[in-house]
């Protein structure tokens, strides 16, 4: 079973920045892609950004130009740099490893809470 440990969340003011980290228990190069997801209260979990093993990235429209996903294959760690944060970015953020069809087959970690105050 693959384990994901997210960290780096916190309370930040409107316009601030945070960098999230996700430590993965296996060699992430064996995964098709790594992704960051978020779930706000009362809403479904959504894919925010993903990065393939080849380094190709995709972003949700709501975060384009503000968030950057990256990976360090030597550390089996995935990052999410979040800039120009807005209150609507408030959510619990998770990482996981989606397949080519974006289906997630692995269990979720505990996530990390991001709260943006106005």
N, C-alpha and C positions, 0 to 999 in steps of 0.2 A: 504494500500500500504506500502511495506517495503522500508525504506530509508537506504542508505549506505553513510557514510561520511568518505572519505579517507584522510589521512594526513601523513606527515613525509617525503615527497619527497624533492628533492633538487639537487644541483649540487655537484658532488663528482668526485674525480680523479680516474683514473684507479687503481684498487686494493683496493679501499675504501669500506666502509660499510654504509648501511642505514637501518633503521628499520621503516617500514610502519605500520600504524594502520588503522583499519576500524571499526568505531562505527556503530552498527546496531540498528534499531529502535524497534526491537522486540526480544523476547527470541530466541537466536540462536539455542538452543537445539530443537526447533520445526522444524528446517531445517534439511534435509537429510545431507547436507554438506555445507561448506563455501569454497569459492575459490578466489584466486587472479588471475587476468587477466592483460594483458598488450597489448597496441596497439602502435606500432611505426609508424611514418609517412609513408603513402603509403602502409601500410600492414594491414592485417586483425587482429582483436583482437584474442589473443590466451590465453588459460588457462595455467598458470604458475605453480600453485600448488593448491591442495585442501585438506581439512581435513574433515572427516566425523564426525557426532555427537559422534561416538564411539572413535574418535581419530586417525583413520587410515589416513595416508597421502600418496599423490601421487604427483610426480614432473615431469615437462617436462624435457626431456633429457638435454636440454640446460642449466638448472639451478641446476641439481642434484649435491649435494655435496657443493653447494655454498649458496643456499637459504633454509630457514627453515620456515615453516608455523606453527603457533600455535594459540591457542584460549583461551580466558578467559571467561568462560560461566557466571561468576558472573557479569562481566561488559558488556556482549554482544559485545565483541570486538575480532577482529581477527588481527593477526600480521603477518608480513612477514619480517624476518631478512635476509638481503641480504649482503653477504660478497664477497670479491674478484670480485668486480664489473668490468664489461667490457663495452667498448663503445656500443657494440651490445645490452646491457641491457637498453639502452636509450629508453624510452617510457613513455606513460601515463599509470599508474597502477590503476586498478579498483578492487573492490571486489564485489562479488555477491553470490548468493546461488543456485548452480546447483542442479538439481535432479539426481536420479540414472542414467538417460540416458544422463547426462551432459547438458541437455537443461536448459537455463536460462529463467525464466518466469518473473523476476522482472525488473523494470526500473533501468538503470545505474545511479550511482552518478556522481559527477563532476570529479572524479579521482584525482590523484596526480602525478605531473611530476617528473620523475627521469632522470637526465642527467649525463652521465659519460663521462668525458673528458680524452683524451689520452695525 
